[in-house]
Amino acid sequence: MMKMAAVAAGIRGSIDLTLGEPDISAPPEICEALYEAAKGGATHYAPGMRLTGLRSAISEYWMRRYDLIYGIDEIFVTTGGSQPSFLALQAWVPGHT
């Protein structure tokens, strides 16, 4: 993997998506909210389809920002990029559902 990343780094216009590491620090209010959530037991990945409040907020955002209508049953929340990438590729490959 490191060899491939080194080769890609030499390609003009390539984008490094290997780590997904943010280039900014989290605001203090986010850190405090995370701390309080962890103290309350929220220390595991949540199943994406059970986060109805978040999915509803995403639906409202897309409507407000882009005038697009997506119901919460059309929105799936993941903890990273691998799962949605895999699901998208599965949808495009014939014979996979």
C-alpha positions in Angstrom: 0.0 0.0 0.0 2.8 2.4 0.8 4.4 1.9 -2.6 1.1 2.6 -4.3 0.7 5.8 -2.2 4.2 6.9 -3.1 3.5 6.4 -6.8 0.2 8.2 -6.6 1.8 11.1 -4.8 3.9 11.7 -7.9 0.9 12.0 -10.2 -0.2 15.5 -10.8 -3.8 16.1 -9.6 -4.1 12.9 -7.6 -6.0 13.0 -4.3 -4.9 11.0 -1.3 -7.9 9.2 0.2 -6.0 6.6 2.2 -6.4 7.9 5.7 -9.4 10.2 5.7 -7.6 12.3 8.3 -9.2 15.8 8.8 -6.9 18.8 8.3 -8.6 20.8 11.0 -9.2 20.3 14.7 -12.6 19.7 16.1 -14.2 22.8 17.8 -14.4 22.7 21.6 -18.2 22.3 21.6 -17.9 19.1 19.5 -15.2 17.7 21.8 -17.4 18.4 24.8 -20.4 16.8 23.1 -18.3 13.7 22.3 -17.1 13.5 25.8 -20.6 13.7 27.3 -21.9 11.1 24.8 -19.0 8.7 25.7 -19.7 9.2 29.4 -23.3 8.3 28.6 -22.2 5.0 27.0 -22.3 6.0 23.3 -18.9 4.3 22.6 -19.8 1.9 19.7 -20.6 2.3 16.1 -24.3 2.9 15.6 -26.3 1.0 13.0 -26.8 3.4 10.1 -30.5 2.8 9.7 -31.3 3.4 13.3 -30.0 7.0 13.4 -33.4 8.4 12.4 -32.7 11.9 13.9 -29.5 12.3 11.9 -31.0 10.8 8.7 -33.9 13.3 9.1 -31.5 16.2 9.5 -29.6 15.1 6.4 -32.9 14.9 4.5 -33.9 18.4 5.6 -30.4 19.7 4.7 -30.5 18.3 1.2 -34.0 19.8 0.7 -33.0 23.2 2.0 -29.6 23.4 0.4 -30.2 21.7 -3.0 -34.0 21.5 -3.3 -33.7 17.7 -3.5 -36.2 15.4 -1.7 -34.9 12.2 -0.1 -36.9 10.4 2.5 -35.0 9.0 5.6 -35.6 5.5 4.2 -33.3 6.5 1.3 -30.4 7.7 3.5 -27.9 5.4 5.0 -25.3 6.7 7.5 -21.9 4.9 7.6 -18.9 5.3 9.8 -16.4 5.6 6.9 -16.0 5.5 3.2 -15.4 1.8 2.5 -19.0 0.6 3.2 -20.7 3.1 0.9 -18.1 2.6 -1.8 -18.6 -1.1 -1.7 -22.4 -0.8 -1.8 -22.2 1.6 -4.7 -20.0 -0.7 -6.7 -22.2 -3.7 -5.8 -25.1 -1.8 -7.3 -23.3 -1.3 -10.6 -21.9 -4.8 -11.0 -24.4 -7.0 -12.9 -25.8 -9.8 -10.8 -25.4 -8.1 -7.5 -28.2 -6.6 -5.5 
